[in-house]
Amino acid sequence: MTSTDPVPAPGLDPDGVLRSVLEALREDTSGPGEGVRRVYGFASDRMRAGLGDETAFARAFRTTLYAPLLGHAEARVEALERRGDAARATVRVRAADGASIRFTVALARARHGDGTGCWLLSGLAREGVDL
């Protein structure tokens, strides 16, 4: 990430996190790069434990499950529910090839570690896949 990229901050709400990550993934047209680095930067310890380091995140975004997020044409947050320190969003993405795909994104406010007090991604699933 560059010094001007959004990073986890206590003042950034779940909607701001989603928009930042989706914008970075939309601009990531040459394969896993800056967008995936942004996702990794906003990933919770739980999400990192499930996927691994930044290299593993890049591999995940090469799979058919997550590749449509890279260089997508459009992303729209259809619903965002917040309950205390947890949030869940439904996002519809129009992939670069025109396919319309829904994702569920889980977020949580970190209670410890470097991101204490910040909203972080805790899960990402393509429609039909449980978090």
RAGI-V260847 format. One record per residue. SS is DSSP state (h for helix, s for strand, l for the rest). Layout:
BEGIN
[[SS] [SS]]
END
This chain:
BEGIN
[[l] [l] [l] [l] [l] [l] [l] [l] [l] [l] [l] [l] [l] [h] [h] [h] [h] [h] [h] [h] [h] [h] [h] [h] [h] [h] [h] [l] [l] [l] [l] [l] [l] [h] [h] [h] [h] [h] [h] [h] [h] [l] [s] [l] [h] [h] [h] [h] [h] [h] [h] [l] [l] [h] [h] [h] [h] [h] [h] [h] [l] [l] [l] [l] [l] [l] [h] [h] [h] [l] [l] [l] [l] [s] [s] [s] [s] [s] [s] [s] [s] [s] [s] [l] [l] [s] [s] [s] [s] [s] [s] [s] [s] [s] [l] [l] [l] [l] [l] [s] [s] [s] [s] [s] [s] [s] [s] [s] [s] [l] [l] [l] [l] [l] [l] [l] [l] [l] [s] [s] [s] [s] [s] [s] [s] [s] [l] [l] [l] [l] [l]]
END
